Amino acid sequence: MRRAAVVSLALLALTAVAVSAAQPRAQLRAFVCKRAPEPRGRSVSITAVMRPRPGTQRMELKFELLERPAGGASTSVTGGDLGTWLTPGNATLGSRGGDVWILKHPVKDLAGPAHYRFRVSFRWIGAHRRVLGTVVRLSATCYQPDHRADLAVRSIKVQPATAQSTSQRYDVTIRNDGGTDAPRFQVWFTAGSVTIKDPEPGLRRHGTLKESFLGSRCLRAKPPVVTADPTHEVNDSNRANNSLQAKC
């Protein structure tokens, strides 16, 4: 289970109005999914609306947030009042047929990539604390992508060698396919026992960097390799595409 860094509960909005038979006693509305590059800016919220059943003396709500990482199973996010039965600030709310309890519940600081979904339980309590009924409602799903930088060596173009030269030029294309800018990092070009280290000031999200290296002739037995950020200066979401071998 992952613990949410910030979990907050909105203030109650309490009203007493005439309730028609067609109005649901357990309802979810106003689902909001907010995405942002940094976890602190990401949030998901839901508003629960609850009306009493005949004989109700107290109404209770429980909010759970389910997190399903990419390719994983769902687990419950912990923290704050998630997973706890809540009651209205007005203890008598629910004892009158026209009562309505409206409660908004946001959760912040969400990790990614993952899908989030609220599971909200409604419970009606009667005389002698007898449970009159329980209903569970599920919200829509909020997908939070992985917003980290993703440096990828996309191509190495090997320029033709000449009979007089013992070296070749390698034109390299590197992209940042992630959702945030990459800070300064290094690009290493390794050919045989020689490694050329080229510092870069950074690369904006969805940006492209082109570099050229002069190295030994391209040999199929041991082709040159280009690696972006070999010293792990960047919080990279996918390091599997940080290196690429030249095709000789």
C-alpha positions as CSV (number, residue, x, y, z in Angstrom):
1,M,0.0,0.0,0.0
2,R,1.3,3.5,-0.8
3,R,0.7,6.3,1.6
4,A,-0.5,9.6,0.1
5,A,1.7,12.5,1.2
6,V,-1.2,14.9,1.4
7,V,-4.7,13.9,2.0
8,S,-7.3,16.5,2.8
9,L,-11.0,16.4,3.4
10,A,-13.2,19.3,2.3
11,L,-15.7,21.0,4.6
12,L,-19.1,19.6,4.9
13,A,-21.9,21.2,2.9
14,L,-25.1,20.5,4.9
15,T,-28.6,21.2,3.6
16,A,-32.1,20.2,4.5
17,V,-34.5,20.2,1.5
18,A,-37.5,18.3,0.4
19,V,-36.4,14.9,-1.1
20,S,-38.5,13.3,-3.8
21,A,-38.6,9.5,-4.1
22,A,-36.7,9.7,-7.3
23,Q,-33.6,11.2,-5.7
24,P,-30.8,8.6,-5.0
25,R,-29.8,8.0,-1.4
26,A,-26.2,7.3,-2.4
27,Q,-24.6,9.3,-5.2
28,L,-21.1,10.3,-6.5
29,R,-20.6,13.4,-8.6
30,A,-18.1,16.1,-9.5
31,F,-15.2,13.7,-10.2
32,V,-12.0,15.8,-10.9
33,C,-8.7,14.4,-12.2
34,K,-5.9,17.0,-12.2
35,R,-2.5,16.2,-13.9
36,A,0.7,18.1,-13.4
37,P,4.4,17.5,-14.1
38,E,5.3,17.2,-10.4
39,P,3.4,14.9,-7.9
40,R,2.6,17.8,-5.6
41,G,0.5,19.3,-8.3
42,R,-1.5,16.2,-9.1
43,S,-4.8,15.4,-7.4
44,V,-8.1,13.5,-7.7
45,S,-11.4,14.4,-6.0
46,I,-14.9,13.1,-5.7
47,T,-18.1,14.5,-4.0
48,A,-20.5,12.1,-2.2
49,V,-24.1,13.0,-1.8
50,M,-26.1,11.0,0.9
51,R,-29.7,11.1,1.9
52,P,-31.4,9.1,4.8
53,R,-33.4,6.0,4.6
54,P,-36.5,5.5,6.7
55,G,-35.5,5.0,10.3
56,T,-32.0,6.6,9.9
57,Q,-30.5,8.2,13.0
58,R,-27.0,8.7,11.6
59,M,-25.3,8.5,8.2
60,E,-21.7,7.4,7.6
61,L,-19.3,7.6,4.6
62,K,-16.0,5.9,3.9
63,F,-13.6,7.0,1.1
64,E,-11.0,4.6,-0.3
65,L,-8.6,5.4,-3.1
66,L,-7.5,2.5,-5.3
67,E,-4.2,2.8,-7.1
68,R,-3.3,0.5,-10.0
69,P,0.2,1.0,-11.4
70,A,0.9,0.2,-15.0
71,G,0.8,-3.6,-15.3
72,G,0.2,-4.1,-11.6
73,A,-2.7,-4.9,-9.2
74,S,-4.8,-2.4,-7.4
75,T,-3.9,-1.4,-3.8
76,S,-5.3,1.0,-1.4
77,V,-3.7,4.4,-0.8
78,T,-3.3,5.1,2.9
79,G,-3.1,8.4,4.8
80,G,-5.4,11.0,6.3
81,D,-8.9,9.7,6.8
82,L,-8.9,7.3,3.8
83,G,-10.4,4.0,4.9
84,T,-12.1,5.6,7.9
85,W,-15.9,5.8,8.5
86,L,-16.8,9.5,8.7
87,T,-19.9,11.1,10.3
88,P,-21.4,14.6,9.8
89,G,-20.3,17.4,12.1
90,N,-24.0,17.8,12.9
91,A,-24.8,14.5,14.8
92,T,-28.6,14.8,14.0
93,L,-28.1,15.1,10.3
94,G,-29.9,12.1,8.7
95,S,-32.7,11.9,11.3
96,R,-35.0,14.0,9.1
97,G,-36.3,12.7,5.8
98,G,-35.2,15.9,3.9
99,D,-31.6,15.9,5.1
100,V,-28.7,15.9,2.6
101,W,-25.1,15.3,3.4
102,I,-22.6,16.5,0.7
103,L,-19.0,15.8,1.2
104,K,-16.1,16.5,-1.1
105,H,-12.9,14.5,-0.7
106,P,-9.7,15.4,-2.6
107,V,-6.4,13.5,-2.5
108,K,-3.2,15.1,-3.6
109,D,0.5,14.1,-4.3
110,L,-0.2,11.3,-6.7
111,A,2.5,9.1,-8.2
112,G,2.6,8.0,-11.8
113,P,2.2,6.1,-14.0
114,A,-0.9,4.8,-12.3
115,H,-4.7,4.7,-12.5
116,Y,-6.7,6.0,-9.5
117,R,-10.3,5.3,-8.6
118,F,-12.4,6.1,-5.5
119,R,-14.4,3.4,-3.8
120,V,-17.0,5.1,-1.5
121,S,-19.1,3.2,1.0
122,F,-22.4,4.6,2.3
123,R,-23.8,3.3,5.6
124,W,-27.1,4.1,7.3
125,I,-27.4,3.6,11.1
126,G,-30.7,3.3,12.9
127,A,-31.8,2.8,16.5
128,H,-29.5,0.9,18.8
129,R,-26.7,1.3,16.2
130,R,-28.3,-1.2,13.9
131,V,-27.1,-1.0,10.3
132,L,-30.0,-0.3,8.1
133,G,-28.0,-0.8,4.8
134,T,-24.7,-0.3,3.1
135,V,-24.0,0.7,-0.5
136,V,-20.7,0.9,-2.4
137,R,-20.1,3.3,-5.3
138,L,-17.1,3.4,-7.7
139,S,-15.9,6.6,-9.3
140,A,-14.5,7.1,-12.8
141,T,-10.8,6.4,-13.3
142,C,-8.0,9.1,-13.1
143,Y,-4.9,8.2,-15.1
144,Q,-1.7,9.9,-14.0
145,P,1.1,9.4,-16.5
146,D,4.8,9.3,-15.7
147,H,5.9,12.9,-16.2
148,R,9.7,12.3,-15.7
149,A,12.2,13.0,-18.3
150,D,13.0,10.2,-20.8
151,L,16.4,10.5,-22.5
152,A,16.6,8.3,-25.5
153,V,19.5,7.8,-28.0
154,R,17.3,7.6,-31.2
155,S,19.9,7.1,-33.9
156,I,23.6,6.9,-34.8
157,K,24.4,7.7,-38.4
158,V,27.8,6.4,-39.4
159,Q,29.4,8.5,-42.1
160,P,31.3,6.6,-44.9
161,A,34.9,6.0,-44.3
162,T,37.6,6.9,-46.7
163,A,40.6,4.9,-47.8
164,Q,43.0,7.4,-46.4
165,S,41.3,7.8,-43.0
166,T,41.5,5.5,-39.9
167,S,38.5,7.1,-38.3
168,Q,34.8,7.8,-39.0
169,R,32.3,10.4,-38.0
170,Y,29.2,9.4,-36.0
171,D,26.2,11.7,-36.0
172,V,24.0,11.1,-33.0
173,T,20.4,12.1,-32.3
174,I,19.1,12.2,-28.7
175,R,15.5,13.0,-27.7
176,N,13.8,13.7,-24.4
177,D,10.5,11.9,-24.8
178,G,9.4,12.6,-21.2
179,G,7.1,15.2,-19.7
180,T,9.7,17.4,-18.0
181,D,13.0,19.0,-18.9
182,A,16.2,17.1,-18.3
183,P,18.9,18.9,-16.3
184,R,22.5,18.8,-17.3
185,F,23.9,15.4,-18.2
186,Q,26.7,13.8,-20.1
187,V,26.8,11.9,-23.4
188,W,29.5,9.2,-23.7
189,F,30.8,7.9,-27.0
190,T,32.7,4.7,-26.6
191,A,34.7,3.2,-29.4
192,G,37.1,0.4,-28.5
193,S,39.0,1.4,-25.4
194,V,38.4,5.1,-26.0
195,T,35.5,7.0,-24.4
196,I,34.7,10.6,-25.3
197,K,32.7,12.5,-22.7
198,D,30.6,15.4,-23.8
199,P,28.7,17.5,-21.1
200,E,25.3,18.8,-22.1
201,P,23.5,21.7,-20.4
202,G,20.2,19.9,-20.5
203,L,17.4,19.0,-22.8
204,R,13.8,20.4,-22.8
205,R,10.9,18.0,-22.8
206,H,10.2,16.7,-26.4
207,G,13.4,18.4,-27.4
208,T,16.1,16.9,-29.8
209,L,19.8,17.1,-29.4
210,K,22.3,16.4,-32.2
211,E,25.9,15.6,-31.6
212,S,28.8,14.4,-33.8
213,F,31.8,12.3,-32.6
214,L,35.0,11.3,-34.4
215,G,36.1,7.8,-33.5
216,S,37.8,4.7,-34.8
217,R,36.4,2.8,-37.8
218,C,33.1,1.1,-37.2
219,L,33.7,-2.6,-36.6
220,R,30.9,-5.1,-36.5
221,A,32.7,-7.2,-33.9
222,K,32.7,-4.3,-31.5
223,P,30.6,-1.3,-32.7
224,P,30.8,2.0,-30.9
225,V,28.2,2.8,-28.3
226,V,26.6,6.1,-27.4
227,T,25.1,6.5,-23.9
228,A,23.0,9.5,-22.6
229,D,23.4,10.2,-18.9
230,P,25.6,7.2,-17.9
231,T,26.2,8.8,-14.5
232,H,22.4,9.0,-13.7
233,E,22.2,12.7,-13.2
234,V,18.7,12.8,-14.6
235,N,15.6,11.2,-13.0
236,D,14.9,9.2,-16.1
237,S,11.7,7.2,-16.4
238,N,13.2,4.6,-18.8
239,R,16.9,3.8,-18.9
240,A,16.5,1.0,-21.4
241,N,16.7,3.5,-24.3
242,N,19.6,5.5,-23.0
243,S,22.2,3.5,-24.9
244,L,22.5,2.6,-28.6
245,Q,25.0,0.7,-30.6
246,A,26.1,1.9,-34.0
247,K,25.3,-0.3,-37.0
248,C,28.5,-0.8,-38.9
